[in-house]
Each structure stands twice: as C-alpha cells, then as structure tokens.
C-alpha cells in the first residue's frame, strides 16, 4: 500500500498536522479522503502490539504525528510507532529516541505531537505499529463505508502478508524501541485495523 500525500484543505474528517499548511503524508491508504471509523476497537487487549507493513516510496523527514482517539479511556495511553524493515524504531509518539507516555486516550478526537528533532526517513518498507494500555480503546482507522473495500478487509484475508501481532507486550501503552521480528505472526482473521496516522514533514 502506498501512503497518500497530504493535500491542504482535504480530508477534513481526519487528523490534521499541528501547524496549518504543514506538508506530510498519510500512512497506508490510497483513498481520498480517508474517513475515520471509531465504532470498533483496533486494540484487541491492553498492551498488545499490532503492526502493518507498508511502503514509503520517497525520502522524507518527520517532525510530528497526528492520530484520532475513537473511544476515551481515563488514565490510559496509546502509542503509534514507525519501525524499519530490521525492526529498529525510527520514532514513536514522543519522537526519537523512544520514551515518554504516548498519546493520552483520556479524551476522544485528534491528538498531535511535535518532535524535538526532525527524523530522516529514507524511502523503503516499514512497519507501522500501535498499542494501548488499560481498558481497550481504539484509534480511528481508514474506512470508506464498507469493510470489504478497505485495509480492514486485508487484515481478515487468509494468507495476507502485511498484518501482524507480536508475542511481546508493550509497557504502559508505550511501544518498545525495537520490534522483535521473530516474535511477529500473521493476524489474519483478527481485524487489527492500522490507525489513521498523519506524519508531518
């Protein structure tokens, strides 16, 4: 799946970068505009790590992220991170190096973060990973009105190669700095929908 280039003024229902007019790209979707489904949780259990393999076809940088919390959970955090094909973390919700508490899931709606240091991202294949702590919450994910025509359908497809769960657990809703690829297994049939994520350049 190729990322979608951000077009100023488009995708009004989706998370926006912190600074109006900031360029960047969306993860995992070729739809325009990507709508958000907040009705079903894509975090199956506390601290479960799910991941989705996708391609960034250009060299870029990242200065921050935005997601949308679909269901609020008091005192809980969610985290989203980008890992390279070797499982090394490029950044998570707190930037690079990894750390902090991720995004707060105490309230619904768009959550933005700005990194202290802009992170270089070479063109290549990456894992988008996500997790959450406490009672199960959700991060809004791509949908266009029918689960059969979105990334959602791919996570249910038998033998599909792109969607995974890890046998490792996150800690307090924060992802580790390294994704152990040997501990990933296909999550076909589980429906862990990749969260709608905007990477601000």
Buried (B, 14 or more C-beta within 10 A) or exposed (E): BBBBEBEEEEBEEBBBBBEEEBEBBBBBBEBEBBBBBBEBBBBBEBBBBBBBBBEBEEEBBBBBBBBBBBBBBEEBBBBBBBBBEEBEBBBBBBBBEBEBEBBBBBEBEBBBBBBEEBBEBEEEEBBBBBBBBBBBBBBBBBBBEEBEEBBBBBBBEEEBEBBBBBEBEBEBBBBBBEBEBEEBEBBBEBBBBBBBBBBBB
